[in-house]
Amino acid sequence: MRSRSLSLLRAQPPFCKLRPEGTSGEAASGASRQESRRRSRPHYNYQDNMTDLVAIWEVALSDGVHKIEFEHGTTSGKRVVYVDGKEIMRKEWMFKLVGKETFTVGEAKTKATINIDAVSGFAYEYTLEINGKSLKKYMENRSKTTNTWVLALDGDDCRIVLEKDTMDVWCNGKKMETAGEFVDDGTETHFSIGNHDCCIKAVSSGKRREGIIHTLIVDDTEIPDTLE
């Protein structure tokens, strides 16, 4: 019988220096010391260039948890937006220091807006909206419309998300191919992750306020929900 592993989860590019022909002795030793110094330099990070970082948010969507970072130069009006470490928008000079910037996040191109408001004097407040709602309100609403499970399969972390309104299933940012069927006590949505058989059962709670209960079963083992 095939064994399966199932458990719950509780570059700097190398420098290359060619030694010139005929280099020897002290020159070679100096080159070696210089090479050693180069290799000991700290790893370069995109954040090293962030001189005006003012806000960081983490947004949990179906395709993953995305990190949004915002730079705002209160002298030049500079605005820079990063999503998951990648610069997606830059405006170097802005006469107006307040306003908003809109962009998209994730595979589904979810709309995001950063609002810049003056509080007093030279102090500013930065708020993030997702699909027209404040981040807090969006996440509260999302907790009602999605179910999330986090587990490890064969040593790899898996984040599985069910969108209740469409019954779409995502795993680590990829929309899964699923097959649904009606059963005596509700419905079952089947899919596979590697060699693992997965099923999301949907049954009525019998209580109006609780509605439908969704349960993930992987290889005949029930997986508890994860709160994000």
Backbone torsions as a table, in degrees:
resi	resn	phi	psi	omega
1	MET	NA	135.8	-178.6
2	ARG	-71.1	129.6	179.7
3	SER	-84.0	144.2	-179.1
4	ARG	-129.6	139.1	-179.1
5	SER	-102.4	125.5	-178.7
6	LEU	-142.7	120.2	179.1
7	SER	-147.4	156.4	179.9
8	LEU	-88.6	151.1	-178.9
9	LEU	-90.1	80.5	171.0
10	ARG	-49.5	NA	NA
11	ALA	NA	109.4	175.0
12	GLN	-63.4	123.1	179.8
13	PRO	-66.3	144.4	-179.0
14	PRO	-65.3	142.3	176.5
15	PHE	-79.8	141.0	179.7
16	CYS	-129.3	122.1	-179.2
17	LYS	-125.5	124.0	178.7
18	LEU	-85.3	133.2	178.4
19	ARG	-80.0	124.9	-179.2
20	PRO	-62.0	149.1	178.8
21	GLU	-60.9	136.6	176.1
22	GLY	85.9	-2.6	179.8
23	THR	-75.6	131.8	-180.0
24	SER	-155.7	176.3	174.0
25	GLY	58.2	-130.5	-174.1
26	GLU	-64.3	-36.1	179.8
27	ALA	-62.8	-43.3	179.3
28	ALA	-65.7	-40.3	179.3
29	SER	-63.6	-40.2	178.1
30	GLY	-64.4	-40.6	178.1
31	ALA	-62.6	-38.9	-179.8
32	SER	-64.6	-42.6	178.9
33	ARG	-63.9	-39.5	178.5
34	GLN	-63.8	-40.6	178.6
35	GLU	-63.0	-40.6	-180.0
36	SER	-62.5	-41.3	178.9
37	ARG	-63.8	-39.4	179.8
38	ARG	-62.7	-42.5	-176.8
39	ARG	-69.2	-24.2	-177.2
40	SER	-86.3	-1.6	178.2
41	ARG	-64.0	146.1	-179.9
42	PRO	-64.8	152.5	180.0
43	HIS	-61.3	131.2	-179.7
44	TYR	-74.0	135.5	179.4
45	ASN	-128.1	142.9	-179.1
46	TYR	-59.5	-25.6	-179.4
47	GLN	-70.0	-15.3	178.6
48	ASP	-61.4	-27.0	-178.7
49	ASN	-91.8	0.8	-179.3
50	MET	-83.6	100.2	-179.0
51	THR	-96.0	-15.4	-175.8
52	ASP	-130.3	38.1	-179.5
53	LEU	-69.0	123.3	-176.1
54	VAL	-121.2	-17.8	-176.6
55	ALA	-155.1	144.0	175.8
56	ILE	-135.5	131.8	176.2
57	TRP	-129.3	152.5	170.8
58	GLU	-118.7	127.6	-175.4
59	VAL	-121.4	119.4	178.7
60	ALA	-88.2	114.2	175.4
61	LEU	-116.4	176.6	-177.5
62	SER	-62.5	-32.7	-176.4
63	ASP	-91.2	5.5	177.1
64	GLY	142.7	176.0	177.4
65	VAL	-96.7	118.3	-174.4
66	HIS	-105.2	139.6	178.9
67	LYS	-101.8	123.7	179.8
68	ILE	-112.9	127.7	179.4
69	GLU	-124.1	143.6	-175.5
70	PHE	-132.6	128.7	173.7
71	GLU	-105.5	136.7	178.2
72	HIS	-139.9	114.5	176.5
73	GLY	-87.6	110.6	-175.1
74	THR	-76.6	-4.7	174.6
75	THR	-98.9	-49.1	-178.3
76	SER	-89.7	-18.9	-175.4
77	GLY	83.6	6.1	-179.5
78	LYS	-53.5	137.7	176.7
79	ARG	-133.1	126.3	178.5
80	VAL	-135.3	131.8	179.0
81	VAL	-116.1	131.5	175.0
82	TYR	-118.3	138.0	173.4
83	VAL	-123.4	119.2	-178.3
84	ASP	54.7	39.4	176.0
85	GLY	83.6	-1.9	-178.8
86	LYS	-106.9	128.0	178.4
87	GLU	-70.7	122.9	-178.7
88	ILE	-115.3	-12.0	179.9
89	MET	-157.1	136.9	178.1
90	ARG	-145.5	131.1	172.8
91	LYS	-131.8	114.5	-171.7
92	GLU	-75.9	-44.5	-176.2
93	TRP	-126.5	121.2	179.5
94	MET	-130.4	117.7	-179.9
95	PHE	-64.1	-38.4	-179.8
96	LYS	-91.1	121.6	-175.6
97	LEU	-82.9	-19.2	177.7
98	VAL	-105.1	165.8	179.8
99	GLY	144.9	-148.7	-179.0
100	LYS	-150.9	157.0	175.4
101	GLU	-132.1	130.3	-177.9
102	THR	-115.7	139.8	-178.1
103	PHE	-156.0	-178.1	-179.8
104	THR	-119.8	155.8	-177.6
105	VAL	-133.0	136.8	171.7
106	GLY	80.3	176.2	-177.8
107	GLU	-62.5	-33.6	-177.9
108	ALA	-84.5	4.8	-180.0
109	LYS	54.0	49.5	179.8
110	THR	-66.9	133.0	-176.7
111	LYS	-74.4	131.1	178.0
112	ALA	-131.2	143.1	180.0
113	THR	-135.4	130.1	173.9
114	ILE	-101.3	122.6	178.1
115	ASN	-99.1	133.4	178.6
116	ILE	-114.8	114.8	-178.0
117	ASP	-125.1	140.7	176.6
118	ALA	-78.5	133.7	179.2
119	VAL	-97.0	-57.6	176.4
120	SER	-165.5	139.9	179.6
121	GLY	57.1	-120.0	179.3
122	PHE	-106.1	23.0	178.0
123	ALA	-96.4	140.8	-177.2
124	TYR	-130.0	153.7	177.6
125	GLU	-117.5	137.9	-177.5
126	TYR	-122.0	123.8	179.3
127	THR	-126.7	147.1	-179.3
128	LEU	-110.8	133.1	174.2
129	GLU	-114.9	141.3	175.7
130	ILE	-121.1	121.7	-177.3
131	ASN	52.1	40.8	175.2
132	GLY	81.0	1.5	179.4
133	LYS	-115.8	151.6	174.5
134	SER	-59.5	153.1	-177.7
135	LEU	-56.5	-41.8	-179.7
136	LYS	-62.1	-46.8	-178.5
137	LYS	-66.8	-38.3	179.3
138	TYR	-62.5	-44.4	-178.5
139	MET	-68.9	-34.7	176.4
140	GLU	-64.5	-42.4	178.8
141	ASN	-67.8	-38.6	-178.7
142	ARG	-64.4	-34.3	179.9
143	SER	-64.0	-21.6	178.8
144	LYS	-89.1	-22.2	-174.4
145	THR	-106.6	-4.3	178.8
146	THR	-135.9	159.0	170.1
147	ASN	-123.1	139.2	-179.5
148	THR	-126.9	137.1	175.0
149	TRP	-129.6	138.3	177.1
150	VAL	-123.4	128.0	-178.5
151	LEU	-153.3	172.0	176.7
152	ALA	-115.7	131.1	177.5
153	LEU	-123.4	120.3	179.9
154	ASP	53.9	35.6	177.8
155	GLY	86.0	-4.3	179.6
156	ASP	-104.3	137.6	177.8
157	ASP	-74.1	135.8	178.9
158	CYS	-127.5	130.5	174.5
159	ARG	-116.9	110.2	-176.4
160	ILE	-106.2	130.2	-178.1
161	VAL	-126.6	131.7	173.9
162	LEU	-108.1	124.5	172.3
163	GLU	-91.4	109.6	-171.4
164	LYS	-64.5	-33.6	-176.0
165	ASP	-71.7	-32.5	-179.1
166	THR	-109.2	-14.0	-174.3
167	MET	63.7	22.7	172.9
168	ASP	-73.7	143.4	179.6
169	VAL	-120.0	131.1	179.0
170	TRP	-118.8	144.5	174.3
171	CYS	-136.0	116.1	179.4
172	ASN	50.1	46.2	175.3
173	GLY	85.6	-1.1	-178.6
174	LYS	-114.3	130.7	176.5
175	LYS	-75.0	127.8	-174.1
176	MET	-88.1	151.4	171.3
177	GLU	-81.4	126.6	-175.5
178	THR	-126.4	161.8	174.6
179	ALA	-134.3	123.3	-178.4
180	GLY	-104.0	151.1	176.5
181	GLU	-151.2	151.8	176.4
182	PHE	-87.9	137.5	175.7
183	VAL	-126.2	176.4	-173.9
184	ASP	-57.7	-39.4	-174.6
185	ASP	-105.4	11.4	178.6
186	GLY	156.4	-132.1	178.8
187	THR	-132.8	160.0	175.9
188	GLU	-132.7	135.5	177.1
189	THR	-115.2	116.1	-174.2
190	HIS	-103.6	142.7	173.4
191	PHE	-159.1	171.5	-178.1
192	SER	-128.2	145.4	171.4
193	ILE	-124.7	106.6	-173.8
194	GLY	61.6	-125.4	178.3
195	ASN	-95.9	13.3	-176.6
196	HIS	-101.0	131.6	177.5
197	ASP	-88.0	125.8	-178.0
198	CYS	-121.1	146.9	-180.0
199	CYS	-148.4	132.9	173.4
200	ILE	-107.7	114.3	179.8
201	LYS	-92.5	135.6	177.1
202	ALA	-119.8	117.4	179.9
203	VAL	-132.6	154.1	179.1
204	SER	-74.1	139.0	178.3
205	SER	-78.6	-17.6	-176.2
206	GLY	81.4	0.0	178.8
207	LYS	-122.2	131.0	-175.0
208	ARG	-61.5	-38.7	-176.5
209	ARG	-73.2	-29.0	-179.1
210	GLU	-86.2	-30.3	178.2
211	GLY	67.2	-137.1	-176.9
212	ILE	-87.5	137.9	177.2
213	ILE	-104.1	127.7	179.5
214	HIS	-108.9	130.9	-177.6
215	THR	-127.3	132.0	176.8
216	LEU	-95.6	130.8	177.2
217	ILE	-124.5	124.3	178.8
218	VAL	-120.9	119.8	-179.0
219	ASP	50.8	46.2	176.7
220	ASP	68.9	13.8	177.3
221	THR	-114.8	127.7	179.3
222	GLU	-77.6	133.8	-177.9
223	ILE	-107.2	128.0	179.7
224	PRO	-72.1	151.8	177.3
225	ASP	-63.1	156.9	174.4
226	THR	-118.0	129.6	177.0
227	LEU	-87.5	131.2	179.1
228	GLU	-115.2	NA	NA
